């Protein structure tokens, strides 16, 4: 079975500072990887995904994540955060063969302050 | 149209009430999902429907009763709930079960059981 670890439950940063949210996964087979964002009192939105190809994936709002197979990681980064990026971020994994739904990490709350 | 809609947005019900949550998608997706999300926690899968048939029940208590009347609609019938059932209930859909990793989420229904 696969699992996801998000070690940081909360990450406080100042506006315009860079940020990295860490995600490590465990699986005996190949996986797909995802980052979802949940703004306060809202549902989950897919931020970005890695299915295959380039290991660096980017979102339209400046976030990027890099799939590192040797370190089994998929860390999320942004060079300069905004107040509006304050949200809960969930890393998720799915097996890339057969039927497999999403396994979520526990989430990281990104708190951006002025 | 890549939208999953859920109604109502908020619901307050007593422990003896019967209520229903509704989820709708018009993307032609044939797999639909119900999740329960407690505060500061990741979503927990409850039910999965594939081609209008229940495929997965994650040992959910019988006071939760799902229904998929057609390929676009998913209901969750609630009866005799407990206060600990208060949570955000999320609906999601994917093209089919083989693509269960690529889910689109609705905004959720915030349920409070009094």
Interface residues (C-beta under 8 A of the other chain):
Chain A: X32 X34 X36 X41 X42 X43 X44 X45 X46 X49 X88 X90 X94 X95 X96 X99 X100 X101 X102 X104 X105 X106 X107 X109
Chain B: X6 X33 X40 X41 X42 X43 X45 X48 X88 X90 X92 X97 X98 X100 X101 X102 X103 X104 X105 X106 X107 X108 X110
